[in-house]
Amino acid sequence: MDIFTHKEMPDCLRWSYEEVADWIESLGYSQYRNCFLDNYINGRKLIMIDCSHLPLLGITDWLHMKEIAGATRELLGIQEITFERSISLPRVEPLALYLERISYTGPKTDSLSYEHFRLRKDFAMNKLDHYIEYKHNK
């Protein structure tokens, strides 16, 4: 089963290590190409790319970190959590939660579809419905 078949899944999740490195280069950061290759960052691991993880890859320039993290969120179609966000919404977008979960590998994760993830008991469906309604009415 391909866990990336849901219509909301960004195509970049299927990227290889080389394709992610090419994308970093296309952003104008060729100096970080090897940081992504040496740390085996493929499309599935992109959800983990934020300002708290980039220094672990060897990227420490704050402006570069901010731009790469922003481009990653844009590529994945997830929004930055801001202080103005309603506290009644889930901690993170459902898609972001799913992408974070599947960034790890293994038989259980590799077979977890987005639909199944949304139906899991430990995922607060009423909050998800509220989030979808909020996002739709925005």
Secondary structure by P-SEA (a helix, b strand, c coil): ccccccccccccccccaaaaaaaaaaaccccaaaaaaaaccccccccccccccccccccccaaaaaaaaaaaaaaacccccccccccccccccaaaaaaaaacccccccccccaaaaaaccccaaaaaaaaaaaaaac
